[in-house]
């Protein structure tokens, strides 16, 4: 089922939670709503589900206006962050609940319900735990049961609100991989809310980034990460270093560095901020030209194939994070407290009025 969101606005008193939201989600697509706390992502998810009513705008399912439909009429499955399982029911009873409470004329037979529950237990890899209660399960197992319960009613749309937020990092990673495989198998149109950038980049077909109730950018994980359209998106997705400078008629000055920025050819003496990922920080023991900035190494973490360094610029005192391969680190033989030279590469530059954190 496709979803179209048209001109959605939502206010809570004087607070604007969503402003002019327009979004199309294709049938079978897995879309992540990503943003910081208070950005409006959960409110948007609840409006899609019918749990909240927008002040303006409409929701279309398969091209039909579903704005006035209630939750039951929308045929959506909803998975909450904290499972919301019935503690007095077994795993199989929790999964079967949505089917058993259907009106008599649409309710499957007891045999059909049992078969459906067994099918879902196989799907979530909990075949031997049908008679256990939620308190006898791990957090990851409970979340899988919650997802199976949502899938039992064969929803046309699956909505997930921070589905792995209450789990530890290792279990989160295992479950998001499992969710990706599950979605590839079932092809249910799915929308999930998260504030975890890595989770969205790892799982989603497309990411919608919200900020202050508005869409900042949408696109594939590669598009939003590699080609951010605003300073907010660049700053929000992953670790970045900030280098401040000035732009004048297509040239930017950052410390001793000067670069061409033809996209700002008309800018006259504007403050600028440049974003650089830690893996785009080059480190040398000797300056190889004016593009290198003196810095002192404060901290080194050499665990795994990537070595993380924290440095302090000698000219401004600003901190710089860098990532080197283990081979490059060993070749340089770096130690904390040493003076080196850093060079930022592949800078993304915004003039000051575009810049915000």
N, C-alpha and C positions, 0 to 999 in steps of 0.2 A: 504494500500500500504506500502510495506517495503522500507526502505531507507538504502543504504550502501554508506559510505564515505570512499574512498580509497586514502591514501597517499596524502591528500590535503595539499598544501603549498601555501601561499599567501604573497606577498611582496608589500608594498607601498613605492617605491623608495628603500632606504637602510633599511627601517624598515620591520622586519619580523612579520607579524600579525598572521600567522598560520604556524606550522611546523609539518609535518608528522602526520596529523590527520587521524585516522582510527576508524570508528564507525559504528555499525550496529543497526538499529532501526526497531523493528518488527512491523508488521501490527497491527494497533489499539493501539500502545503503546503511552503513554504520557511521553515525555522525557524533562527534564529541563537542559538547558545549564547554568551553574552557575559559577560565577567567578567575580573578582574585575574589575573595569573599566580598559580597555586596555588589557584584557586577550584574546580577539579574539572571544568572543561568538557571538556578533552581526555580525561580518564578516562571520563567519561560517554559520549563519542562512541565510544571504543574498546570499551566494554561493549555498546553498541548493535551495533557491528560484529562482536562476538565475539572481539576481540583481547585483551580482558581479561574476567575472570570476577568477578562481584559476590559479595560474602560473603553477601548476603541480597537477596531480591527477585527479580523476573522481568521479562522483556522479551516483549511480545506483538506479532506481526506479523499484521495483519488479524484480530485476535482470537484467534490461535493462539499458544500458548506456544512461543517460540523460544529460551528460555534455554539449553537443552542442545544447540542446533544449533551446528555449527562455522561458520567464516567462509564456506566454500563453500556450505553449505546455506542460509545466510541471503540469498544473492543480493544482496549489497550491493556498490556501487562505492565505493572509497576513494581520495581524492585527498590526497596529503601536501603539506606546506608546501614541501619542497625537491624536488618533481617526481618523484624516484625513477625517472627514465627509464633504460633500458638504453643505455649510451653506445656500445656496439658495434653497436646496431641503428639502422636508419633510422627516420624518422618513421612511415612506413607499417608497418614491422615492429613498432615499439613499440605502435601502435594495435591491430594484429592479434594481439599476443601472447596475450591472454586467450582468444581464440577458438581459436588453434592448440594450446593446451595442454589443451583440454577432452578428456575421454575420447572414444574413437573413435565411440561410438554417439551422442554428442550434438554432435560436432564438425561444423560446416558444411563444405561442399565448398570447395576452393580458390577457385572462381569466386564463391561466395557471400561468402567472407571478403574477397576483393578488392572486391566491390561494396559491402560494409559499410564498409570502410576509406575508399573514395572518398566515400561518403555522409557520413562523419564529417569527412573533410577539407574537404568543402564547408561543413559545419556550423560548423567552427571557423575558416573563412576562411583555410586554409593549403593550398589546392589545388595550388599550384605547388612545394611544399616536401616532397613525399612522399619523395624520395630523399636528403634531407639528414639529417645526424646531429645529435644534441642539441647538441653543441659549436658547431654552425654556426647555432644559433638564439638569439634574444634570450630573456630571462627570461620575458617575457609569452608568447612563442610556445611555449616549453617547458611552461609551465603549461597552455596550451590543449591541447597534445598529451597531457599527463597526464590532463586531464579527458576527452578523446576516448577514451583507452585505458580509462578507468573506464566510459564509456558504451557501449563496444563490446560488452560482454557483456550489455547490456540489463538493468541492475540494476533491481530494484524499489525500492531505496533508494539514494540517493547521499549519501555522507558526505564532508565536506571539512574538513580540519584546518588552520586558518590558511592557506587556499589562496593568498593573495596576500601573505603576510607577508614574503617574501624579495624583493619587488619595490619599485621606487621609487614615490613618491606618484602621479605622473601615470599610470604604467602600471596601478597598483592601481585608480585611478578608472575607467580605460577598461575594465578586465577585470570589475570588479564590475557595470558597466552591461551588459556583454556577458553575464555570468552571469544577470542578471535577465531579459534578453530570451530567453536560451536556456531558462531554466526556464519562462517563460511559453509557450514553444513545445512543450516536451517534457512538462511537468507531472509530472516524477519527484519523488516525496517526497524532500525534501532537508533535511539538517541540516548546518550549518557552524559551526565554532568560530572565534571571533575575539576579540581584546581591543580592536579598533578600533571605537569607538562609532559613528563616522560611517559606517563600512562596514555595520554591522548596521542602522542606521537607514535607510540608503539602499537596501538590498537585500531585507531579510527581510519576510515576511508577518507574522511574530510573533517577538518577542524574549524569550528566557528569560535572566534575569540571575542569575548565581550568585555567591555569596560564601561563602568558608570551607566549601565542600562542600554548601551548601544553596541552595535557590531563594529569592531575595529578592523577585522579582516577575516576572510574565510578562504579555505583552499585545502589542498592535500597537505599532509604533514611536511613533505619536502618544500612545497610552495611557501607555507607560512614561516618555516624555519630558515630557509635559504634566501627568501625574498620578502622580508617584512616590509610592510607599507608605512609603518609609523614607528616612532621611537618607543612607544609603549610596547608594541609587539616584540621588537628586538630585545628590549629589556626584560620582558616577561618570560620569553622562551629561552631558558638556559642561562648559564653564567656569561657575563660580559664584563669587559673593561671599558671605562669611560675616559676619553681623552678630550679635554676642552681646548678650544682654540678660536680663531676668527676666520671668517670668509670675506674675501673682497674680490669681486669681479672674476669669479671662476677659479680662485686660488684659496686654499685653506692653509693656515699656519698653525701647527700644533707643536709647541716648543721649538725645537730646531728643525722640525720637519715641515716641508712645503709640498703640497700636492695639487694637481689639477682636479677641479670639480666642475666640469662644464654644465652640469644640471643647475648650478647656482651662478651662472654667468652674470645675472642681473643683480646679484646681492652686493650691497655696498657696506663694508665694515660691519658685518653681522657676527654676533656670537654664535659659535657652533659647538656641537658635541659629536664626537666620533665613537662608534661602538666597535669593539674588536673582541672576538671570541678568544678564550685562553689558548686554544690550539693554534691561533694565528699570531701568537707572540713569538718572535724569533729572539734567541739569546746568543750573544757572542762574548768572548772574553775581551776582545779589542773592538773598538768602534770601526765599522767598515764604511764610514761616510757620515754625512750630516743627518741621515735618517735614523740614526741610533741614539737612544736616550740613556744616560747613565742611571744605574739603579743598584740597590743593595739587596741581596737575598736575605729574607727574614726567616723563611721556613721552607722545608722540603719534605714532601711525603712521597716516598718511593715504594709503593705497594702495587703489584701487578705490572702490566706492560706500559702504563702511562704514569709518568712522574709529575706530580703537582707541585708547583712552586709559588710562593708568595713573595713579592718584591716591593720595595719602596723606591719611588722615583727620587733622584737626588735634587732635581730642579723644583718640583712642586710638593714633594712629600706624599703624593697620592699613591695608594696601593695598586699593584698590578698582579693579576693572577695569570700564570702561564702553565701550559701543559706540553711536556716533551716526551718523545718516545724513550724507552729505557736505553736504547742504543745511543741516541744523541746525548742523553744525560751522562752516560758513562764515558762517552768520548770527550765531553767538556770537563768531566771530573769536578762538578760544582759542589760547593759546600756552603752551608748557612753562614752569613756574615761577610761573604765575599762581595766585592764590587764587580759588576758586569755591565753590559750594554744590551738594551732591549729595542726591538724594532717591531712596531705594529704593522700587520699586513691585512689586506682585504678589509679596509675600514668602510663602515657604513656611516655616512655623515648626514646630520640634520642641523638646520639652522635653529637658533635658540627658541624661537616662538613655537617650533614644532616639538620641542623637547619637553618631556615630562616624565617623572618617575611615579 
